């Protein structure tokens, strides 16, 4: 039977190739994500290991809060003398760091790319992370060393204009360096200063971020860590530099980890779609080979042998798909790296890493998908009776009751999970988790029920074709309707892709509607001045900017927002904000309970749904003050303030150490023309390169641009799932042409022209594509509504359906159906009349 299976594959190379192609892309996504992650991991490990080569122990403040958004907790620099006095310490040196704005004349400033880091040059001759490419180290005020990537961007690489939150100053470039062999640090630029100079700029005189220690010869590093730890004050820790290197490498990988998550998610989607196509392909193949299988049964093969033969063919398809997918996955990993580099993120160089786990996963995924897809067709093949060899098999329009019952059961289970997530309050799972799980089950249930919908849907979609296309259109409609299971299975694959695209469109439209509703309904400010880039403290607005703006005669009312983070008792990072009282009206801050005017020392307001209630006492950990008990005196809500907790400005500055503003909002004075007022504001802001002026329309566009960028990435990946589904249509139609060879010959014999045959096959493809697209659009709108409802507490309050874009998707689906049918239609038109009549 193995030889029979092998000869069957070799005898039908086209069928074999089309079946294999269906699963290749899914395997490629899985392989690409693993190879990309493993390659990146090893490259960053090597990079940071080299960077810490001269250090054995690192001393720092205990890491508790998210450093990307929290003010750094620094060490007193007299701790350096205590550490140097520890037995076994050969040398110790301190460092400090922050963020600086580069006023780059060769390209506009601002944006949301990686920041530029301000770092101190290590005060040691030991190997360190920075390698001078040219020049010398900074030694005096006004001198800096810049990274090689920044040097290539500057118009004049001998000087650079830098701003530490306030107005920019001119600095002399005395050297160019790299982070090891890299021109920058993962896309983040760096500017190096003499330690004392940088401490002054960062308002950190007498403070250090870290202290690095080199062990004396013969002293074990672990033992030195314990000795140093014994003299450290509370709130500081000593770690091996190797552990710190691994931690920092992991942080960079985590920051880029969403690419890996995207790849794995869409690998699952691709494989899910592929399962429908492969199952449909094997089912058609088994139906076509009824006589062949019956003859095998007639000459002595039992049902088990026939089943094993079909599964063997599936296993070969899976292995071949895995091998091709592995090769494509390597190319995909390179493509993802190229894509990230195109976004301005510099990744360390390194050879592609293919772990044994990746090879096993590729083989397992390819085999699992094809074998699972082929099980039911294989079992059906085993039930072919020997007497079937004496007659020609015809497609059956009858459906067993088992499939609809299973589909109905899964649909009810999925619908129940969605309903519980939307309408039942429970603490085990979040609403969006339940809705997501329910949607996945609903997909499978609806796909199983789709044959019941295929006949009436095809009749409605194909009915007008008779009037438009005549006989080819009527025959196309009947061909699609007489085998509803085949039509449904082919359309279901497209349905999944279109449903996901439609859900994404609905979510994007709902985000835009929510943003527009918030800006148009509650905000009454004229202009906003926001930090360009990552925001505070990595790019906040100096308070002098607010003072200068408030002094303008064109400004009637002004207020600022400050923000930081805190940590709850269960370790959750919370966003905390403070607003000037004048902003309560301008930002549409709504008081649900209590009075925001009661806020003061030891008091806090929480957003509605955050958890604590009026009168509760909560314990939060802040960057500067540590653990602090606060009493809830108000419950509030505002869409523009991205925080759950609200303090007074004085309380936030004391607890978090934050002084910079996150954003400034203002109203123009009465009678001031909008253009004149903006010009005056921009004249002041021009001296602060880290700031940008936006009106409400530009704020809306900025918010929407983030949604559109994410949507573009999602569509690009979902488009591959749709492409797989279109391959499925091509595959099904090609096999259908083979199945109907005799029928096509008879049609040609009674006078149908080749062009009419081509049109018939094309119209059948269009009907299947429209069926899958319409079903997907309906399902996608429903799923989009469920997701929007589940995210209502997270601020997604408006539901919108982009009807024009969905209508365009229907048109594109019809065109895609025509494209998918090109090859099968040509094959059908070239059928030789006499040979076809004599077929089988």
N, C-alpha and C positions, 0 to 999 in steps of 0.2 A: 504493500500500500504506500510505502514511502516513495518508491520509484514512480508509482502512478501519480502521487501528489506532485513530485518534482516535474514529471513530464507535463502535467496539467498547467503548471506555472510557466514552463518554457514554451508551451504551445499557445499561450494567451499572454504574450508579453505586454501588450497595451493595457489589458485589464490589470495585470500585475503592477505596471508602472503607476497607473492612476490610483490604485488602492494604496500603494506605498506612499504616494505623494500626500495623501490625506493626513497622515500622522507625522510626517517629517517635520513640519513647522513646529508642532507642539513639542517634540523632542528637542528641537533646536533651541527653543526658548528655555527649557529646563537646563540643558547643557550650558547655554550661554550665560545664564544667571550664576551657575556654580563656578564656571571658569572665571568669570569676571570677578566674583567675590574672592575666590582663592588667590587669583593673581594680585588683586589689590591688597589683600591681607598680607601676603608675603612681601610685597614691595614696601608697604608702610612699616612692617616689622623691621625690615632691613634698614630703612631710612632712619627710623627713630633709634634703633640700636646703635647705629653709627653716630647719631647726634649726641647720645649720652655716653660715648666711649670714654671720655675723660673723667666722668663722675661715677662714684660708687654708691653714694647715699644722697637722697633729696629730702629736705625738710620743707614743709609747707603748712599752711593752715588746714585744719580738718575739712575735707570736702563734703559739704552737706547740701548746698544749694546749686541750682543750675547756673554754671558760670557764664553761659552764653547771654543771660539776661540779668544776672545779679551783679551788684557792685563787688569787686574783689575784697576779700578779707586779707589784710597784710600783716606781716610780722615786724616787730621792732628790730631795727638793725643792730642794737646792742646784743641781740641773741647770737649774732655771728661770733662775737668774742667768746661767749660761753661755749659754743660748739667747737671753736678752734682749741679750747683748753681741754677738751675730752681726750682721754688717752686713746691713741690709735689713729687720730686724725692727722693726716699729713698736710692738707690744705683745704680751706673752705672759702667760698666766694658767694656773694649774693647777686640777685637779679630782680628787676622790676619790669613790668610791661603794661601796655594799655593799647588804645586805638588812636590813630591819627588820621586826619583827612589830608590827602594829597591834592593840591590844586594843580592838576595836570593840564598844561596848555595845549597838548596835542589832541585831546578829546574832552568832551563835556564831563563835568563831575556829576555826582549823584548816582541814582540807580540803586539796585538792591543786590549787587554782586558781592563777592567776598570782601572783607574789610582789609585795611592796611594796618599791620600791627606795629606799634612802637615798642622796641625791645632794647634792653641794655646790652652792650658788648661785654661778654664774660671777662672778668678781671683775673684771668689766669692764662698761663702759657700752655695749658694742657689741651689736647684735642677737644674741640667743641662742635656744635651744630653748624657754625657758620664758617665758610671758607672764602677768603679774600680772592677775588678774581683779578682785581687791580687796585692800586692805591694802598692806603693804610687804614688802621683802625681809628675811630673817633677819639679825640683826647681832650677837647676843649669845648666851651660853649660855642654854639653856632655851627658845629661840625657834625656830619652824619655820614653813615654808610648806607647805601640803598641796595635793594635786591636787583639781580640782573634783569628780571622781567620789567621792573619799573624803569631801570636805566634805558632800556630800549624804547620805552614809550615817551619819555620826556623829550621836549624840544631841545632843551639845554641840559645835558646830564651832569654839568658841573655845579648846578645849584637846583634847589627844589623849594617850593612854597608849601609850608605845612601849617595846619590849623589843629589845635587841641581844644576844640569846642568853641573857641573865640575867634578873633580875627587872625588871618594867616600871617606867618612870618617867613622871611627868607633864610635858608640854611645852605651852607656850603657842603657840597658832596666831596668827601675826601677818599672815598673808596666804593667799590662795587663788590658785592658778595653773593654767594649762593647758599641755600640750605643743603649742605652736602653737595650732591651733584645736580640738585634741582635749582631752577632759576627763581622759584618762589615756593611758598609753603602751601601746597594743595590749592593754588590759585590765589591764596591770601598773600598780599605783598608784605614786606617788612622794611622798616627803617630802623637802623641801629644807632644808639646814642651812647655817650659816656654815662656811666651810672648816675653820678650826681646831677648831671644836666637833666636827665630824664625824670629823676625824682622831683625836681623843681617843676617841670612841665606838667606832671601828673598830680601835683599837690600831694606828693608822697615823701617829703623830706623826712629822713629818719625811719623810713619803712622799706621793707623788702617783700617781694612776692614769694620767692623761694631762696633756699640756701643749698648749694651743692657742695658735697664733701668728697674728697679723695682720701682713700684709706692709706695708711702707712704700709710699706712693704711687709707682707707676712700676716697682716691683720684680716681675719675673715669678715666678709661684708655683713653677714647676718649678726655676728657678734657686735660689730660697730653700730649697727642699727639699734640694738638693744641699749648700748652705752649712751648713744645720743638721745634715745627716747627717754632715758631716766632723768635727763636734765631739762627736758622741754616743758614749757608751761601748758596749762590746759588749753585745748583748742588748736594745738599743733600736733603734727605727726611726722615720723621719720619712716621713709620707705626706701627700698633699694631702687637705685636709678633704673635698673632693668625693668622693675615692675611699673615705674612711672612711664618708661618708654612704651611698654606694651599697652598701658592705659591710654596714652595719647594716640597711639596708632589706632586703637579700637575706636576712639572718639571720632577720628577722621573717617574711618570706615562706616561708622554708624551714621555720620552726617550724609554720606552718599548711599546709605543702605536702601533708601526709597527706590532707587533704580533697580536694585535686586528684587525688592518686593513687587514692583511693577512687572518685572519680567516673569516672576513665578506666578503671579495672578493671571497674566495673559497666557502663560503656558497652560495653566489649568483650563482657561476658556477655550484655547485652541484644541486641546485634547478632548474636551467635552464635546465640542462641535465635531471633531474628527470621529468620535465614537458613533454618532448618528450616521455619518457617511459610510464608515467601514461596515457597520452592521447592515445598512441598506445595500451596499455593494455585494457582500457575501450572500444576502438573502436573494438578490437578483441572480447572482451566479448560480446558486443552488437551484433556483427555478429553471434557469436556462439548461442546466445539466441534468434535468430530471431523467431523461433517457439514458444518459451516460451512467448515472448513479444506479438506475434500475438494472442496467446490464451488469454492472458489478455485483449487485445483489443476486441477479439471476445465475451468475457463474460461481457463486459460493461465498461472496463477501457478506459478513454479518453487519448489523447496524453499528456495532462498536468500531469496526474497522473503517466504515464510511465516515463516522464521526471523527475518528483520529486522522483520517486523510484530510478532511476539511480544516481541522485544527492545525495540522502540520503546515498546510498552505498559509494559514494565518500566522503561524510562528515564523515562517520564512519571511513573510511580509514585515512582521514586527522587527526581526533582526536586521533586515536590509534598511528599513526606515530608521532604526536606531543608529546604524553606521553612518547613513547620510546625514541624519540629524546631528550626530556628533560633529561631523565636519562643518556643517552649517553653524552649529553652536559656537565653534571656535571663531568663525568669522563674525558671528553676532557679538561675541565678547569684545572683539576688536572694534566693531562698529559702535558699541555703547561707549567704549573708551574715547573714540573719536568724537561722539556726540557730546560727552561731558567736556572734553577739551574745547569744543566749539562754544560751550556756554561760559568759557573763561576760567574753568577749574583745571589747574595743572596737576596731573597725577604723576607719581613717581614711575620711572621706567622699570620694566622687568619683563622677563620671558613669561609666556602664557603658562599657567599652572594647571595641569590636568591631573587631579587626584584620582586614585583607584575608585573612590566613592562616586565620582562623576561618571566613570565608565559603567559602573554597576547600575547607577540610577538611569542612565540613558537606555541601557538594555532592558532594564525592568519596566520602564515606562512604555517603551515601544512594544514589548511583548504583552504587557498587561492590557494596554488599550486594544490591540488587535485581537487577542485571545478572548477578552470579555465581549468584544463586539461580535465575534464569530461563534460564540457558544450556542445561541439560539438557532442561527442558520445551520450549524453543524448537527444539532439535535434534530432539526427538521429534515436534514439530508438522510439521517439514519432511518427515518420513517417512510422513505420512498419505497413503495412496493415494487417487486420485480415486474408485475404486470404493466407498470407504467412505461416500460421499454417498448411496448407495442403501440403506444399512441403518442400523439403530439401534445405536450403540456400547454395549456392556455392560462393566462393570468386569471386568477380568481378574484372576484370582487367581494367575496365573503370575508368577514372578519370574525375571528374567534371572540368569545365573550371574556376570556381571561385578560387580555390586554386592556380593554376599556375599564374593567373593574379595577385593575391595578392602577391605571391612570387616574380614575376617579378617586381612589383611596389616597394616592399621593397628593392630588390636587386639594383634597379636603384637609389633609395634614398640613400642607404648606399654607393654605389659607388660614387655618387655625393658628399657626405660629405667627403669621403676620398680624392677625386680629389681636392676639395676646400682646404682642409687642406694641401695638398702637393704642389699645383701649384698656388693658389690664395693668394696674400698678403692681409691680413686684420688684424685689431687690436682688434676685439671683442674676439676671442678665439684663443688659441695657436694651432699650427699645430697638435701636438700630441693629444690634446683634441678632435679636429674634426676627426682625424683618428680613435681614440678609439671609439667615438660614431658611426662613420660610420661602423667600423668593427662589432660592436654589432648588428646593423640593418642588415648588410650583413649576419651574422650568421642565423638570422631568415628567411631572404629571400631565402638563399640557401637551408635551411632545407625544406622550402615550395616547392622549385623547384626540390628537390632531387628525387621525384618519376619519373620525366621525364628522369632522368639520370639512374635510377635503371635498367630498362630493358636492354638497350644496354651495360651498365657496367657489369651486371650479365652475359650476354651472352658472353662477352669477358673473364671475370674471370672464368666462369664455363665451357667454351668450352673445355679447355684441360682436364677437369676432366673425361670426357667420355673415353678418351684414357687411363688415369691413373687408374681410379677406376671402369670403366665399368658402369653397370646399376645403382648402387648407386650414382655415380657421375652425370650421366645424369639426374636422377630423382631429385637430390639435386638442380641442376641448374634450372630445370623447376619449382620446388616448389618455389624457390626464385624469379623467373621471373614472375610467373603467378599472384603474388600479390605484385606488385611493391610498392604500398603504404606502406604495412607492412614492406617490406624489407627496404625501404627508411627511414621510421620512426625509425626503430631499428638501422640502420646504422648511422642516423643523430646524435643520442646521442653520439655514438662513434666518429663521425666526429668532434664534438665540442671539446671533450677531446684531440683527436690527433692533431687537428688544433692548440690548445693552446700550447701543448707540442712542436709541430714543430716550432711555432712562437718563443718560448723560445729558442729552439736549434739554430734557425737562428740568433736571437739576440746575444746569447752567442758567436757563431762563428764569427759574425760581430764585436763584441767587441774585440775578440782575434785578428782578422785580422787588426783592427784599431790600436791596441797596437803594433803589429809586424811591421806594416807599419811605424808607428811613430818612433819606436826604430831603425829600420834598415835603414830608409831613411834619417833621419835628425840629429840624435844624434851622436856626435863624441867623447864623453868622454869615459874614460876607466873604472873608478870606481865612485860610488856615495856613500856618507856617509849620511845616513838618520836617523832621530829620530825614535826609536822604540816606539810604543804606539800611543797616540793621536796626537802627534805633538805639535808645539808651540802654546801658551806659556806653555801648560801643559806638555811639554816634549821636549823642543827645545835643540839645540846644543850650548854649551858655545863657545864663539868666540875664546877662547884659543885653542880649538881643531883645528880650521882652521889654527891658527898661527903655531901650532906644525907640522901639516901636510905639510904646505907650506915650512917649514924649511928642510924637508926631501930631500936628494939628488936624491931620486928615483922619486920625483914629479916634472914634468916639468911645468905644468900650473894648477891653482886652482882658483875656484870662488865659492861663496856661494849665496844662495837664502834666503831672509827673507820674512816673510808674516804676515799679520794681517787682520783686517777687518775694514770697515767703513760703514756708513749708508747714504743712499741717502735721498733726501728731501721727498720722498714719503714713507720712513720707511723701504726700502728694505736693507737687509744686503748684502754688497758687499765684495768680497775677493780682497785684495790688496797685491802686492808683490814688491820686489826690488831685482835686480840681479846685480852682479858685471859685468862690461863691458866685461870681458874675457869670460863670459858665453854666450854671444850673439851667438857666433859661435858654441860652444859645445852643446847647447840645441836647436839649429836650430830655433832660434827666427827670424821670418820673419817680416820685416818692410813693411807694406802695403802702408802707406802714411807717409810723414814727415821723421824725423830722430831721432832715439832714443838717439843719441848723444846730442840732444838739451835739454834733460831733466835736470831739476834743481829745485831750490826752487820755489814753486808756479806753477809748471808745472806737467802734467801727460800724460801718454799714455794709450789708451784704446784698448781692443781687438776688432777685426772686428765683427760687429753685436751687440756690447754692447749697442749702442744707440747714444751717443754723436758723433759729427763729428769734423773734424779738425777746430780749432779756437773757439770752444764752451767753455764757462766757466761753470763749474759744482760746486755745493756746496755739500761737503761731511762732515759728522761728524765723527771725529776720537776719539779713546779712550783717548788720552792725550791732544790733542790740541782743541778738540771740533769742531765747525763749521769752515770750511776752504774752500775758493774759489780756484779752480785750473783751469788752462787753458790747453786744449787738444792740444798737439803739435805733436803727432804721433799716428798712428794706427798700431797695431802689432798683431801677432798670433804665438802661440807656444803650442804644445800639452802637454809638460812635466810640464809647469808651471800652476798650478791650481788657476788661478786668472784672473780677468777681467781688473784690473787696475795696472799700473806699475809706480813706483816712483824710484828716486835714493835712495841709501842706507841711505844717510844722511837725506833725507826728510822723509823716513819711520820711522827712529828712532826718529826723532823730533816729528812727528805727532802722532805716535802710541805708543811710549815708548818701542818698541820692540828692544831688543839687541841681543837675541839669533838667531842663524841661523835655518832655516827649514831644509835645506839640503846643502851638499857640493859636488861639482862635480870636478873631476880632470883628467888630462891626465898625463900619466907617461912620464918621460924624455926619450929622444931618446936613443935607444939601451938598455933600461931596459926591462928585461924579465917580462912578465905579472905576473907569479907566484911569482917572487922575489919582484916586486913592490907591489903586494897585501899583501905579508907577512910583508913588512915594514909598510904599511898603517895600517894593522890590529894590529901590535904591539903598535902603538900609540893609536888606537881606543879602545884597550882592557882596557885602563884606564878610559874610559867613558862608563859605562854600559848602558846608555840611547841611544847609537849610534850603528848602524849596517852597515857593509860594503857590498855593492851589486854591481855586474857587470850588464851589460845590460840584460843578460839572466835571472839573478835572479830578476831584476826589472820586467821583463816580467812575470815571474812565480808568483811574488807577486801580480801583478795586476790581473792576470788570476785566482789566488786562491780566490780573493774576488768575482769574477764573478761566479766561480764554486760553492762556498759556497751558494751564493744566488740562483743559479740555482738548487742546490740540494734541498733546501727548497721548491722552486716552484714545482719541479718535484714530491716531496713527496706529496704535496697537490693536484697537478693536477692528480697524480696517483689515488687518491680517486674518482675523476670525471670519470676517465677511468674505475675504478672498478664498479661504478654505471652503466656505459654504458654496461659493460659486464653482470651485473645482468639483464639489459634490454634484452640482447640477450637470456639469460637463460629463462627469463620470457616469451618472445615472442615465443620461440621455445616450451616451455612447454605448453602454450596455443594453439599453432599450432598443437601440438600432440593431444590434446583433440579435437580440431576442425576436425582433420583428422583421428579420431578413425576408422570410417568405411573404409576409404581409406586404412589405414594401415592393417586392417583386410583382405581386399581383396588382397593386395599385398602378405601378408603371405599365403593366401589361394591358390594363384597361384604359390607359390613356393619360395618366397623370404625368406632367412634365417634371423635369429635374428641378426647375425653379419652384414649382408647387410643392415638391417634397421638401425642399430647403425651407420654404415658408412654413410648412406644417410643423417641422421640428423646431423652428425658431419660435413660432407662436406657442408651442407647448412649453418651451423653456420660459417664455415671458409669463405664462399663466402660473407656472410653479414659482417663479421669482416673486410675482405679485402676491400670490397666496402666502408665501413665507414672510414677505415684507409687511403686508397688512396685518397678519397675525402678530408679528413682532412689534409693529407700531402700537397696536391696541394693548398688548401685554406690557410694552415699555412705558406707555402713559400710565397704566395702572400701577406698575412698580415705582415709577417716578413719584406718583402721588403718595404712595406708602412711605417712601424714603423721606420725602419732604415732611410728611406728618410726624415721622419718627424723630426728625431733627428739629422739630419746632422749639423744644426747650433750649437748643443750642443756637437759636437766633434765626433759623430759616423759617420765616413766618408767612411767606407768600408762595402760592402755587401758580405756576404759569406753564402753558403749553405752547411751544413754538410751532404753530400749525404750518407756516410757510416752509420751514426747514423740513418738517416731516413730509409735506407734500413733495418737496424736492427729492427726498429719499425715495419716494415711490417712483418718481420719474427715473432716478438713477438706477433703481432696482430693475425697471423694465429694460433699460439700456443694457444693464449688466446681464440680464437674461438673454438678450440678443447676442452679446459677446460670448457668453458661456455656450451658446448653441452653435457657434461658427463651425467648430470641428465636427461635432456629431451631424450637423446638417449637411456638410460637404460629404461626409462618409455615407450618409443615407442617400444622397443624390447620385453617388457613384455606384450604387448597387447594380450589378449586372442582372438584367431581367430574367434570362433563362436559368442562370446559376441560382438566383434567389428562389425561383419557383421550385427548383429541384432540391433546395436546402433541407437537410435532414430527411 
